[in-house]
Amino acid sequence: MSSKSSLSYFNKFVTNNLATNMPKKLQPLFLFGVKAFVLQPLVSCNSNARRAHPGSRAAAEQQMYRLLHHKRLFIQLWRTLAKELPLAPQDVVNVDYSNLGPLAILGFAKQTRRGRAMPVLMRALASNTQGYKKSHPNYGKLKTYYQTWKKTVKADQFSFVLKSLRLLKYLYGVQPRLVFDRGFVNQSIVQFLSDHSWIFYMRMRDDFSVEISGRRQYIGELAEGQYSIIWANRTLRLIVTKPRSRYAQPWYIMTNDLETQPAKIAKLYYHRFEIEESFRDLKTLFRLRWSTLRSWQSLRVVLCFMSIGLICALKQLSQKTILAYQALQPKKQLSVRLEHDKLMLASKKLKLLL
C-alpha cells in the first residue's frame, strides 16, 4: 500500500470515525493532539506543539498545556476508541508493565497473533524503585515521586491494576480474557479476578508454594500436567507446561479457566509477548524512549494518541500482505514499521486533511 493510500486511510479513520464521535468542543483539541503526537516523532511536548500549531509559539504551547491537563480528555479518547474497536468476551487481552525512567506504562492490548498486540487501554504511573539499589543516586527521587503518585491516585501499583480493570470494563462493557506475566501474581489481584468472574491466565514463579490435596508444595517441584490448587484462598487450576527448549524452564500458569485444554492455554500465554513488541513500537517508532516526559498525567494523554497511530499501522496490515510475507519468512512476524514510515512520509509530502 502506498504512502498516499496510508494517509488517506488514516485521515478517514481519524476524521470520519474518531473525531466525529468526540464532543464538538473537544474535536479541535483532539485533532491538534493527532498532529502533535501521531504524525511526527516525539521530541518534546512543546517542540511537537510548535510544529503542529504553526504561528505563535505562546499559542502553541498554551494549546499543548490544555491538551495535557484536560480532565475529561483521557477517558473520552478511550471511550471513542472503544466504540470503533469494541472487545468481545472471547477476546484475549495481554496485561503488562513497561518502565520509562521515573514513569511506567500499564498496558492492556488485544492479541492479534500477528506479532503485535492492539492497544485497548494504556495507563501511566510512577515506576517505583524496581531494579534500583538504594545506593543508586536517583533512588530517593524515584521513591519520593512514587509516594506522591500513590497519594494522588489513592492506590499502589497493585490496586491501580484493579482500578484499571474496572475502567476497562466501563469503556468496553465486557470482560475479556486476560493474560498476565509473573509481576502480577498478587493475592488481591487474584481474589478480585476470581470474585468478579474475570477469566485469567497468570504465570507464576517456580518458588511459589500452593496447596495441593491439603499439602503445601513448591510448584517448581511439580511435573508437567495440570493440578487443582488453592492459592489466595481460591480454588484454581495450575498448568505446568513442557520446557520449550533444552535450557528453558516450564511455564507455571495459574488460571480459573477449568475447561480449556492445557495446550491451548500455553498457546494463549505464548502470544502474551505481543504486548512487549507493542511497547517497543511505542518507544522506538514514536520515540517515547527518548522523551523528557516526567509527569504521569502528561504521559497518559500522549499514550492515547500514540496508541491511535499504532492501531492505524496494525489495521493497514492486510491479511494478504501478512500471508505473503510469512510465506517468504515463515519464522518472522511482519513489523508495523513499514506502515508507520509510510504515514510519516505521507504526512510530510501531502496536504493533511485534518
Backbone torsions as a table, in degrees:
resi	resn	phi	psi	omega
1	MET	NA	133.4	-176.4
2	SER	-71.8	164.6	178.0
3	SER	-65.2	-32.0	179.5
4	LYS	-66.1	-44.6	179.5
5	SER	-69.5	-30.7	176.2
6	SER	-62.6	-44.1	179.8
7	LEU	-69.6	-36.1	178.0
8	SER	-61.5	-44.7	177.9
9	TYR	-63.4	-43.2	-178.4
10	PHE	-60.7	-47.8	179.9
11	ASN	-61.8	-39.1	179.2
12	LYS	-64.2	-44.8	-178.4
13	PHE	-66.1	-41.9	-176.1
14	VAL	-75.6	-48.7	-174.6
15	THR	-79.7	-43.0	-176.3
16	ASN	-81.5	-31.9	-174.1
17	ASN	-102.1	-54.5	-173.6
18	LEU	-81.3	-53.2	-175.0
19	ALA	-60.6	-39.7	-177.5
20	THR	-68.7	-20.9	178.2
21	ASN	-89.5	-5.4	176.1
22	MET	-84.2	150.1	172.1
23	PRO	-55.9	142.9	-174.8
24	LYS	-55.9	-36.7	-179.2
25	LYS	-65.9	-25.3	-177.3
26	LEU	-95.7	-9.7	-175.9
27	GLN	-61.0	-46.3	178.1
28	PRO	-60.8	-38.9	179.6
29	LEU	-67.9	-38.0	178.0
30	PHE	-63.2	-47.3	-179.0
31	LEU	-66.7	-32.8	174.1
32	PHE	-63.2	-42.2	178.3
33	GLY	-64.0	-36.3	177.2
34	VAL	-62.8	-46.7	179.4
35	LYS	-64.2	-35.3	-175.0
36	ALA	-76.7	-39.0	-169.1
37	PHE	-120.0	-9.4	180.0
38	VAL	-105.8	-42.8	-173.5
39	LEU	-91.7	10.1	175.1
40	GLN	-155.9	148.4	178.4
41	PRO	-67.8	154.3	-177.1
42	LEU	-79.3	123.3	171.6
43	VAL	-104.2	-62.6	169.4
44	SER	-155.3	162.4	-176.4
45	CYS	-60.7	-45.7	-178.5
46	ASN	-69.9	-37.4	177.9
47	SER	-64.3	-45.1	177.7
48	ASN	-64.6	-33.5	178.6
49	ALA	-64.7	-42.1	-178.4
50	ARG	-66.7	-33.8	178.1
51	ARG	-76.8	-28.1	179.2
52	ALA	-85.8	-17.2	-175.4
53	HIS	-132.7	74.9	-177.5
54	PRO	-62.1	144.8	-177.9
55	GLY	125.9	-132.4	-176.8
56	SER	-68.5	128.7	177.1
57	ARG	-63.6	-42.6	-179.6
58	ALA	-62.2	-40.2	179.6
59	ALA	-66.1	-39.7	179.7
60	ALA	-64.2	-44.8	-178.4
61	GLU	-70.2	-32.3	176.6
62	GLN	-67.2	-39.3	177.1
63	GLN	-63.6	-39.3	177.9
64	MET	-64.7	-39.8	178.8
65	TYR	-61.2	-43.4	179.1
66	ARG	-63.1	-40.2	-179.0
67	LEU	-63.6	-45.0	-174.2
68	LEU	-78.8	-18.7	-175.1
69	HIS	-114.8	8.2	179.2
70	HIS	-70.1	128.2	-171.8
71	LYS	-71.1	-32.4	-174.3
72	ARG	-100.9	-10.6	-171.2
73	LEU	-65.0	-41.4	-177.1
74	PHE	-57.5	-50.9	-179.3
75	ILE	-66.7	-40.8	-177.8
76	GLN	-63.6	-37.9	178.5
77	LEU	-61.3	-47.5	-177.7
78	TRP	-72.4	-31.2	175.4
79	ARG	-64.1	-39.1	178.9
80	THR	-66.2	-43.8	177.6
81	LEU	-64.1	-37.1	179.8
82	ALA	-64.0	-33.6	177.6
83	LYS	-68.3	-38.6	-177.9
84	GLU	-80.1	-31.7	-177.1
85	LEU	-129.3	71.5	-175.1
86	PRO	-68.8	158.0	175.3
87	LEU	-102.7	155.0	174.6
88	ALA	-118.0	156.0	-178.7
89	PRO	-57.6	-28.6	-178.6
90	GLN	-83.1	-8.7	177.8
91	ASP	-66.6	153.7	-179.8
92	VAL	-113.5	124.9	-177.7
93	VAL	-115.4	124.3	176.1
94	ASN	-83.0	141.7	-179.9
95	VAL	-125.5	129.6	-179.3
96	ASP	-160.5	162.2	173.3
97	TYR	-100.5	155.7	170.4
98	SER	-146.1	124.8	-177.9
99	ASN	-79.0	148.3	180.0
100	LEU	-145.0	68.2	-176.7
101	GLY	67.7	-126.6	179.3
102	PRO	-74.5	-7.8	-179.0
103	LEU	-110.8	168.9	176.2
104	ALA	-146.5	158.1	177.9
105	ILE	-112.7	131.1	168.8
106	LEU	-104.7	109.3	-172.8
107	GLY	-108.6	141.8	171.5
108	PHE	-122.3	121.2	-175.4
109	ALA	-143.4	133.8	-177.0
110	LYS	-75.6	133.4	176.7
111	GLN	-65.0	135.5	177.0
112	THR	-115.5	-18.6	-173.8
113	ARG	61.0	28.1	174.8
114	ARG	-115.7	9.4	179.8
115	GLY	98.0	-14.5	178.8
116	ARG	-134.2	136.4	175.6
117	ALA	-88.9	147.6	-177.9
118	MET	-89.2	117.5	-179.2
119	PRO	-59.5	132.6	173.8
120	VAL	-119.5	-16.6	174.4
121	LEU	-167.8	128.0	176.2
122	MET	-126.0	124.1	-178.8
123	ARG	-121.4	155.4	-178.0
124	ALA	-115.3	146.6	177.7
125	LEU	-153.4	172.4	174.3
126	ALA	-78.0	145.8	-170.6
127	SER	-87.0	-0.4	-177.8
128	ASN	60.2	-147.7	-174.8
129	THR	-124.5	23.4	178.5
130	GLN	-59.9	131.9	178.4
131	GLY	85.7	-2.8	179.9
132	TYR	-110.9	135.4	173.7
133	LYS	-84.5	158.1	-179.2
134	LYS	-63.2	-21.9	179.0
135	SER	-79.8	-10.0	-179.7
136	HIS	-65.7	137.0	-176.0
137	PRO	-60.8	-24.8	-178.6
138	ASN	-97.3	3.2	-175.5
139	TYR	-59.7	-47.1	-178.2
140	GLY	-62.1	-42.6	179.8
141	LYS	-64.3	-43.3	-179.7
142	LEU	-63.9	-41.8	-179.9
143	LYS	-64.0	-42.7	179.5
144	THR	-64.5	-43.2	-179.8
145	TYR	-63.8	-39.9	179.3
146	TYR	-64.5	-42.6	179.1
147	GLN	-64.0	-37.9	177.1
148	THR	-65.2	-42.2	178.2
149	TRP	-62.1	-41.7	179.7
150	LYS	-59.4	-42.5	-179.7
151	LYS	-68.1	-35.3	-177.5
152	THR	-69.1	-47.6	-176.6
153	VAL	-92.4	-6.5	-179.9
154	LYS	56.5	49.7	-179.5
155	ALA	-162.4	155.5	168.4
156	ASP	-101.2	-174.0	-173.4
157	GLN	-65.9	-25.1	179.8
158	PHE	-84.5	-46.0	177.8
159	SER	-67.6	-23.6	174.8
160	PHE	-65.9	-32.9	175.4
161	VAL	-63.9	-41.0	179.5
162	LEU	-65.2	-41.5	176.5
163	LYS	-61.8	-38.9	-179.0
164	SER	-68.7	-34.9	176.9
165	LEU	-65.8	-39.6	176.2
166	ARG	-63.5	-40.3	178.4
167	LEU	-65.1	-40.9	178.9
168	LEU	-59.8	-44.2	178.8
169	LYS	-66.5	-38.2	178.6
170	TYR	-63.1	-41.4	-177.0
171	LEU	-71.1	-43.2	-171.4
172	TYR	-104.2	-13.8	177.0
173	GLY	72.3	8.9	179.7
174	VAL	-138.2	168.3	175.4
175	GLN	-117.6	92.7	179.2
176	PRO	-71.0	166.9	174.3
177	ARG	-72.1	146.0	-173.2
178	LEU	-122.6	139.9	177.1
179	VAL	-120.0	123.4	-177.1
180	PHE	-117.7	152.3	172.2
181	ASP	-89.5	-176.9	-174.1
182	ARG	-65.5	-25.3	-177.6
183	GLY	-68.5	-7.3	-177.4
184	PHE	-104.7	6.1	179.0
185	VAL	-73.7	99.3	-176.4
186	ASN	-146.2	138.6	-174.7
187	GLN	-60.6	-42.0	-178.1
188	SER	-65.1	-36.5	178.9
189	ILE	-68.5	-46.6	-178.9
190	VAL	-63.9	-41.1	178.8
191	GLN	-64.8	-42.0	178.4
192	PHE	-61.8	-47.3	-178.9
193	LEU	-62.3	-43.3	-178.8
194	SER	-67.0	-44.3	-175.5
195	ASP	-71.6	-24.2	-177.9
196	HIS	-106.7	15.7	172.4
197	SER	61.4	34.5	170.6
198	TRP	-85.2	125.0	173.6
199	ILE	-77.3	125.2	-176.0
200	PHE	-136.9	156.6	175.4
201	TYR	-132.1	118.9	-171.3
202	MET	-134.2	121.7	179.7
203	ARG	-78.0	140.4	180.0
204	MET	-116.1	155.4	173.4
205	ARG	-76.7	156.2	-176.1
206	ASP	-74.2	-8.4	180.0
207	ASP	-93.9	6.9	175.6
208	PHE	-79.2	143.6	175.5
209	SER	-108.4	142.0	-179.6
210	VAL	-133.3	165.4	177.9
211	GLU	-98.1	121.5	178.6
212	ILE	-126.2	118.2	-179.0
213	SER	53.9	42.2	176.7
214	GLY	78.7	8.9	-176.9
215	ARG	-127.8	133.7	177.3
216	ARG	-75.5	137.8	-177.4
217	GLN	-152.5	140.6	174.7
218	TYR	-74.2	133.0	-175.4
219	ILE	-69.8	-19.9	177.0
220	GLY	-66.0	-14.7	-179.6
221	GLU	-91.4	-5.0	-174.5
222	LEU	-84.4	145.4	176.7
223	ALA	-82.3	167.9	177.9
224	GLU	-57.4	137.6	-179.8
225	GLY	148.7	-162.9	179.2
226	GLN	-128.6	146.9	-173.3
227	TYR	-139.4	150.7	170.6
228	SER	-93.8	122.1	-174.2
229	ILE	-126.6	162.6	170.1
230	ILE	-118.6	120.8	178.0
231	TRP	-144.6	138.1	-175.9
232	ALA	56.5	34.5	179.4
233	ASN	61.6	26.2	177.4
234	ARG	-127.5	141.2	176.0
235	THR	-84.7	120.1	-173.4
236	LEU	-133.1	-178.3	-179.4
237	ARG	-119.0	136.4	178.1
238	LEU	-117.5	124.7	176.9
239	ILE	-105.0	122.9	175.4
240	VAL	-108.2	115.0	-175.0
241	THR	-89.9	165.7	172.9
242	LYS	-78.1	137.9	177.4
243	PRO	-54.6	137.3	-175.0
244	ARG	-78.9	-15.0	177.4
245	SER	-150.4	177.5	-175.2
246	ARG	-61.1	-37.5	-174.6
247	TYR	-103.1	-3.5	-177.8
248	ALA	-78.7	156.4	175.7
249	GLN	-95.3	157.1	175.5
250	PRO	-65.1	158.8	171.2
251	TRP	-95.0	134.7	176.3
252	TYR	-111.0	100.9	-171.9
253	ILE	-109.1	115.2	177.1
254	MET	-92.3	136.7	-176.8
255	THR	-152.4	157.9	170.7
256	ASN	-104.1	10.7	174.5
257	ASP	-84.6	109.0	-174.9
258	LEU	-95.2	-0.1	-172.3
259	GLU	-113.1	-37.9	-173.9
260	THR	-65.6	141.0	179.8
261	GLN	-65.0	144.6	-178.8
262	PRO	-54.3	-39.4	-179.1
263	ALA	-63.1	-38.5	179.5
264	LYS	-70.6	-36.8	176.7
265	ILE	-63.7	-41.7	177.4
266	ALA	-61.8	-36.7	178.9
267	LYS	-68.8	-37.7	176.3
268	LEU	-61.5	-41.6	179.4
269	TYR	-70.0	-34.1	178.4
270	TYR	-56.5	-39.8	-178.5
271	HIS	-80.4	2.1	173.1
272	ARG	-60.4	-29.3	-175.9
273	PHE	-67.3	-12.0	176.7
274	GLU	-59.9	-33.3	-177.4
275	ILE	-70.1	-29.0	176.8
276	GLU	-66.9	-36.0	175.6
277	GLU	-67.7	-36.2	177.1
278	SER	-65.6	-41.0	174.9
279	PHE	-60.1	-41.6	-179.2
280	ARG	-64.1	-38.6	177.5
281	ASP	-64.0	-43.6	179.1
282	LEU	-61.9	-38.0	-175.6
283	LYS	-78.7	-33.0	-175.4
284	THR	-100.6	-52.1	-177.9
285	LEU	-63.7	-41.0	-179.6
286	PHE	-97.4	3.8	174.5
287	ARG	60.6	33.7	177.4
288	LEU	-68.8	-29.0	-178.7
289	ARG	-60.2	-33.4	-175.0
290	TRP	-101.9	15.2	-177.6
291	SER	-75.0	162.0	177.4
292	THR	-103.3	18.1	179.9
293	LEU	-63.1	132.2	178.4
294	ARG	-128.7	2.5	-178.1
295	SER	-114.8	125.0	179.8
296	TRP	-67.9	-27.8	177.3
297	GLN	-64.8	-39.6	178.2
298	SER	-71.4	-40.2	-177.8
299	LEU	-61.5	-38.1	-176.9
300	ARG	-65.1	-32.7	176.8
301	VAL	-73.3	-44.6	178.9
302	VAL	-58.7	-40.5	-179.6
303	LEU	-62.5	-35.1	178.0
304	CYS	-58.4	-49.2	-175.8
305	PHE	-71.4	-39.5	177.3
306	MET	-64.3	-33.7	177.1
307	SER	-64.4	-36.2	176.5
308	ILE	-60.9	-44.6	178.2
309	GLY	-62.2	-42.2	-179.9
310	LEU	-67.4	-39.4	178.1
311	ILE	-62.2	-43.8	179.6
312	CYS	-61.9	-41.2	178.8
313	ALA	-63.7	-41.8	179.1
314	LEU	-66.3	-39.4	-179.1
315	LYS	-66.9	-26.6	-178.7
316	GLN	-75.8	-19.2	-179.1
317	LEU	-78.4	96.7	-178.3
318	SER	-69.9	155.6	179.5
319	GLN	-61.7	-34.4	178.5
320	LYS	-63.3	-43.4	178.9
321	THR	-63.1	-42.6	-179.1
322	ILE	-63.7	-45.0	-178.8
323	LEU	-64.6	-39.5	179.5
324	ALA	-64.8	-40.3	-179.8
325	TYR	-67.9	-44.4	-177.3
326	GLN	-70.2	-23.9	175.7
327	ALA	-66.3	-33.3	178.9
328	LEU	-82.8	-38.7	-178.1
329	GLN	-132.6	78.0	-171.1
330	PRO	-63.2	-21.8	-177.1
331	LYS	-92.1	-1.0	-176.9
332	LYS	-114.5	149.4	175.8
333	GLN	-98.5	141.6	-179.3
334	LEU	-67.1	130.3	-178.2
335	SER	-84.8	150.7	176.4
336	VAL	-82.3	-3.9	-177.5
337	ARG	-58.2	-37.3	-178.6
338	LEU	-59.8	-49.9	-178.9
339	GLU	-68.3	-36.2	177.9
340	HIS	-63.5	-45.1	-179.6
341	ASP	-64.5	-36.5	176.2
342	LYS	-60.5	-42.4	-179.1
343	LEU	-65.9	-42.4	178.4
344	MET	-63.1	-42.2	-179.8
345	LEU	-65.8	-44.3	-177.6
346	ALA	-66.1	-37.1	-178.6
347	SER	-65.1	-22.7	177.4
348	LYS	-86.3	-36.0	-173.3
349	LYS	-86.2	-30.9	-172.7
350	LEU	-107.6	155.2	173.9
351	LYS	-76.5	120.1	-176.5
352	LEU	-67.3	144.6	177.4
353	LEU	-84.4	-9.6	-178.3
354	LEU	-68.9	NA	NA
